[in-house]
Amino acid sequence: MGSPAGLPGTGQDAGKTVVYRDTWGVPHIYAPSTEAGLYAMGWAQAQDRPEDLLKNMLRGMGQLASVDGLPALSGDRIALMWDLYAGSRARAGDIRPDVLRHLRAFVLGINGFYEAHPEDVPAWWRGRRVDVFMVVAFSRLFLQSYSFDDGLRDVARGGVDPGIAALSRMSNQFVVSPHRTAVGAPILLSDLHLPWDGPFRWWECRIHAGALSGSGFTLAGMPYIGLGHNEHVAWAMTTGGPDTAGAYTLHLGRPLGTGTTADGGRCGSGPTP
């Protein structure tokens, strides 16, 4: 749907926050500031994925099993083991002021949609509100889950059953050089091997909001664009397989000496006070 005055974001739209949906339902957000644009992004995400978004908030808090039962327990253990929600609150002062403003605007948009559309709020969420630290906790769960799983595999290789299953994920990405393309421009290809449902189901949008401009994908409950492009650069992500974690044995009550890491290395260990 286009602006009645011409191009979206111009004419009668100028200075306003507007959301247009294209033929496929993808939201195109136009706003005079980054905060206003992220408010609209939060609203549009909640509108498109009202239940998925709130389940992702529970995932970051380690409370999804309260809704989805035993299948969600393994993920809850991870979130609670690493104290993602309470830890995010405790380190609120480490969040850059501009990012905190963005997060608050995004969360206001999410809560604004649910307040305007209570019929879309699941019964198990009613009486609660999304807060900034739920968003941070879920973001940490997604971004750090590769390291969590790496550590779990190290522990298992050391002969200890962690009792938590690592996720199985793969993806690939590559860039085609300009001189190898028919249009004479570089092309970035990103192939994320992720399911159509669950926590890592992508949400697409385009946004033009002050300094924030781009087109691409993120997850329900996360602001900004996780992979996509703007007028200057394109970016993507993939699992890649790097070693991002380490595990080691800690011998409680023994004299200071040398321990063995789960992957066969050596490390110092000693008594715990």
N, C-alpha and C positions, 0 to 999 in steps of 0.2 A: 504494500500500500504506500503510495507516495504522498508527499506534502501537498496540501491544496494550493500552496503558493510556489510550487516548483520543486527543487531538490530538497530532500529531507534535511532538517537542521537549518534551513535558510528561510527567508521571507517571514511569514507569520510564526514560524518555529524558532526564529533567532532569539537566543537568550532564554529559551525554555528547555525543560527536560522532556523529551518525547521518545517513545518506543514504537517503531514500526515493525511489523512482521512481514517477512517475504512469503513467497508462494509455498515454501516448505516450513513455515512457522518459525524460522530463525529470527530472534530479536535483533533489531538494529537500533542501537541506543545513541541518541544525540543529546548532549548536555553542555551547559556553559562552564562547568568545572568538573574536576576529577571526582570530588565528593558526590556531586549530584549524579554523575554517571554511575558510580558504584552503588548509590542508593537504588537507581533503576535496575542495575544488574542483580542486586539482591532480591528486588521485587519480582523480576522476570524469572529468576531461578526458582523461587518459591512457587510461582504460578505454574511453571512447567513441571517441576518435580517436588510437589509438596510433601510427599511422604519420604522419598529418597533423601531429600536434604536433611530432614529431621533425624532419620536413621543414621546418617553420616555424623551428625552431632553426637548421637549416642555412641557411635563407634569410637570417636576421639575421647570420650569420657570413660570408656570401658563399661557401658551400661546397655549395650545392644541385646544381651541375653535376656534382659527384662522384657523384651518385646518378641524377639525371634527364638528364644529358648536355647537349648544346648548347642545347636550348630554355630551359634555366635560366641560361645564361651571362650574358644581359643583366642579369637581376636580381642575379646575383653581382657584376657589375661595379659596380652602384650601391652595394651593401653594402660593398664593398672600397674604392671611391672615397671614401666618407664615413667609412670606418674605424669602422663601427658597433660591432663587438664589442670590438676592442682599445681604442677610444675610451671605451666604457662602463666597461671595467675601469679605465682610467686615471683616470676621474672618479668612482670609487666613493665617494669622500669627499663628493661633492655630493648623494648620495642621503639623504633624511631618515631618521633612525634608525628611526622607526616603519614607514616604507615598506620599508626594508631588512629589518626583521623579517617583514613580510608576504611579501615576495618569497622569503625563505628558507623560510618555512613552505610556501608554494605549491610551491616546487621540491622540498622534502622529500616532499610528497605525490606529485608526479610520479614521482620516483625510487623512492618506496616502492611504487607500483603496478608499475613495471617489474621491480623486484627480486622482488616476489611473483608476477609473471606473466611469466617470461622467454620464454614461448612467443609473447607479443605484441610482443617486441622485434625489429625488422627486423634481418636479418643485417648490413646495412651500418652499423648503430649499435652493435652489441655491443662491450662493453669500454669504452664511454663513459658519462658521466653528464651530465644537464642541470645547468647552473649558473645562478646568478642573472643573470649578464651575457649569457647567451644570451637569456633572457627580455627583458632590457632592450634588447638589440640588435634583436630582432624587433619589439618595441613601437615603437622608433624608426623602423624601416623602414616600419611601417604608418602611424604618425602623421605622419611627415615626408615620406612618398612624394609627397604632393600638391605640396610645395615642390620636391622633386627634379624632378618632371615639369614643373613650371612653369619651372624653370631650363633644362631640356633644350629646351623649346619656344622659350624666348628665344634660346638659342644657335642653334637651327635657323633662326629668323627672321633672325638676323644673318648667315646664309649659311654656317654651319659645321655639318657633319654630325657630331653627337656619337657616332654609332655605337651608340646605345642608344635603344630604342624606349620612348616614354612610354606609360603605361597609359591605356586609355580607360575612364573611369568616370563615371557619372551617378547622381544620386539626388534625392529631394525630401522635404520634410517640411513640415507646417503644423499650426497649432493652431486648433481650433474654439472660439469664445467660449462661455461658459456659457449666455448667453441665446439661442444658436442651436442648443442641443442639447435633446433630449427629456428628458434626465435632469437638466438644470440644472447640469451640471458641465463644466469644460473637457475637451477631448479632444485629445490629441497624436497625430498620425499621422506615422509615419516609414516611408519607402519606399526601402530601400537596394537599388540596382540592382547586385547582386553575384551571381556565379555560385554554383552548388551545390557546386563543388569548387575546389581551389586554395587559396592562402594566406588568402583573405578569406571562407572558408566559416564562417558564424556557428555558435556553440555556445550553447544555451539552458540556463539554470539559475535556481533560486531559492535564496536563501541568507538565513539568520537566524543571525548569528554575532557576538555582542557588539554593537559599534557599527556593524557592517557588515550591512545588511539591504536586500534588494531582489530584483527579478525582472527578467530581461532577457537580454541576449546579450553575448557576448564572442567572441574568437577562440581557437582551440586554441593554448595556449602563452602566453596573457595572463591575468593575474588580474583581479579586480574585475568590474564590469559596465560594458561600453562604452556600451550604450544600454538603457534600461529605466525602471523606476520603483521608488520605495519608498513608504512611507506619507505622505511629505510632498511629493515632487516627481517629475516625469517628465522625462527628457532624451533627446536623440537627436543624430544627427550627419548631415551631408551634405557633399558636395564643395563646393558653393556657388560655385565659380569665382573666388575672390579672387586677386589678384596677390600671391603670397607669396614670390616670389624675384626676383632680378635677375641679369643677366649683363653683363659688360663686357670689353673688350679690354685686355690688358696688353702693352705694347710693351717687350720686354726689351732692355736696353742702350741705350735712347734717353734723351735729356735729359728732365728733368721737364717735362711739358706736359699737353695735354688729349687724352684718348682718347674713343672713342665707344662707348656701350653698345649691346648687341645689339638693344635695342628703340628705338634712335634717339636716346637721351639722350646727355649729355656727362658725362665723369668725368675726374678727374685720374689720370695714370699716370706711371710713371717707371722708372728702372733698378732692377733687382733685384740686391741684394748677392750 
